Amino acid sequence: MSTKVKKIFMYTSLGLTTLAFIAAGSAKLAGVEQMHLSFALMGLPAWFGYFIGASELAGAVAIWIKKLSIIAASGLLVIMAGATFFHVVYDSVANAIPAVILCAFLINIIINRVNDINA
């Protein structure tokens, strides 16, 4: 794959990932009930949904900062692994598809940032 195509895919991954996490994090922080039902269903405390929302917003910003990008993307990847687990165990597998796609974007971001460091 050419360098130009890799760069386009990297920035597309960054942009789409940022939009998704800003939307989800903002909704959790705003207390949208539907965003907090999954945490209640798993028996997690209400504050945990707000913590995840704040983490998603912080991660959405930090993935654009080269020095923080790998750590931020890794943290968001853990959150998306949890979301995938929730959908597979408590919901339908089909509802896990967005989380899996975001996992792929985050892995792409991590790989590209590691390659930037090693170059």
C-alpha positions as CSV (number, residue, x, y, z in Angstrom):
1,M,0.0,0.0,0.0
2,S,1.4,3.4,-0.9
3,T,2.3,6.0,1.7
4,K,-0.4,8.3,0.4
5,V,-3.1,5.7,0.9
6,K,-1.9,4.9,4.4
7,K,-1.9,8.5,5.3
8,I,-5.5,8.9,4.0
9,F,-6.7,5.9,5.9
10,M,-4.9,7.1,9.0
11,Y,-6.6,10.5,8.9
12,T,-10.0,8.9,8.0
13,S,-9.6,6.6,11.0
14,L,-8.7,9.6,13.3
15,G,-11.6,11.7,12.0
16,L,-14.3,9.0,12.2
17,T,-13.0,7.7,15.6
18,T,-13.0,11.3,17.0
19,L,-16.6,11.9,15.8
20,A,-17.8,8.6,17.3
21,F,-16.2,9.2,20.7
22,I,-17.2,12.8,21.0
23,A,-20.8,11.8,20.3
24,A,-20.8,8.8,22.7
25,G,-18.8,10.6,25.4
26,S,-21.0,13.7,25.3
27,A,-24.2,11.6,25.5
28,K,-22.9,9.7,28.5
29,L,-21.8,13.0,30.3
30,A,-25.2,14.5,29.4
31,G,-26.9,11.6,31.2
32,V,-28.7,10.2,28.2
33,E,-30.5,7.2,29.8
34,Q,-30.0,4.8,26.9
35,M,-26.2,5.3,27.1
36,H,-26.3,4.3,30.8
37,L,-28.6,1.3,30.5
38,S,-25.7,-1.0,29.5
39,F,-23.8,-0.2,32.7
40,A,-26.8,-0.8,34.9
41,L,-27.5,-4.1,33.1
42,M,-23.9,-5.2,33.9
43,G,-24.4,-4.2,37.5
44,L,-21.9,-1.3,37.3
45,P,-22.4,1.9,39.4
46,A,-23.9,5.0,37.7
47,W,-20.7,7.0,38.1
48,F,-18.9,4.5,35.9
49,G,-20.9,5.6,32.8
50,Y,-19.8,9.2,33.5
51,F,-16.2,8.1,33.9
52,I,-16.3,6.2,30.6
53,G,-17.9,9.3,28.9
54,A,-15.2,11.6,30.2
55,S,-12.5,9.1,29.1
56,E,-14.0,8.9,25.6
57,L,-14.0,12.7,25.3
58,A,-10.4,12.9,26.6
59,G,-9.3,10.1,24.2
60,A,-11.0,11.7,21.2
61,V,-8.9,14.8,21.7
62,A,-5.7,13.0,22.8
63,I,-5.5,10.7,19.7
64,W,-4.7,13.8,17.7
65,I,-1.6,14.6,19.9
66,K,1.3,12.5,18.6
67,K,2.9,12.1,22.0
68,L,-0.4,10.9,23.5
69,S,-1.9,9.1,20.5
70,I,-0.7,5.6,21.3
71,I,-1.8,5.7,24.9
72,A,-5.1,7.4,24.1
73,A,-5.9,4.9,21.3
74,S,-4.9,2.0,23.6
75,G,-7.3,3.3,26.3
76,L,-10.1,3.7,23.8
77,L,-9.4,0.2,22.5
78,V,-9.9,-1.2,26.0
79,I,-13.3,0.7,26.2
80,M,-14.3,-0.7,22.8
81,A,-13.3,-4.2,23.9
82,G,-15.7,-3.8,26.9
83,A,-18.4,-2.5,24.5
84,T,-17.9,-5.5,22.3
85,F,-18.1,-7.8,25.3
86,F,-21.3,-6.2,26.4
87,H,-23.0,-6.6,23.0
88,V,-21.9,-10.2,22.6
89,V,-22.9,-11.3,26.1
90,Y,-25.9,-9.0,27.0
91,D,-27.2,-7.9,23.6
92,S,-27.1,-9.1,20.0
93,V,-23.8,-9.7,18.2
94,A,-25.0,-7.5,15.4
95,N,-25.0,-4.5,17.7
96,A,-21.3,-5.1,18.4
97,I,-20.3,-4.2,14.8
98,P,-19.8,-0.5,15.4
99,A,-17.5,-1.3,18.4
100,V,-15.5,-3.8,16.3
101,I,-15.1,-1.2,13.5
102,L,-13.9,1.3,16.0
103,C,-11.4,-1.3,17.3
104,A,-10.1,-1.7,13.8
105,F,-9.7,2.1,13.4
106,L,-7.9,2.3,16.8
107,I,-5.6,-0.5,15.9
108,N,-4.8,1.3,12.6
109,I,-4.0,4.5,14.6
110,I,-1.7,2.6,17.0
111,I,0.1,0.9,14.2
112,N,0.6,4.1,12.3
113,R,1.8,6.0,15.3
114,V,4.3,3.2,16.3
115,N,5.6,3.2,12.7
116,D,6.0,7.0,12.9
117,I,8.1,6.6,16.1
118,N,10.2,3.9,14.5
119,A,10.8,5.7,11.2
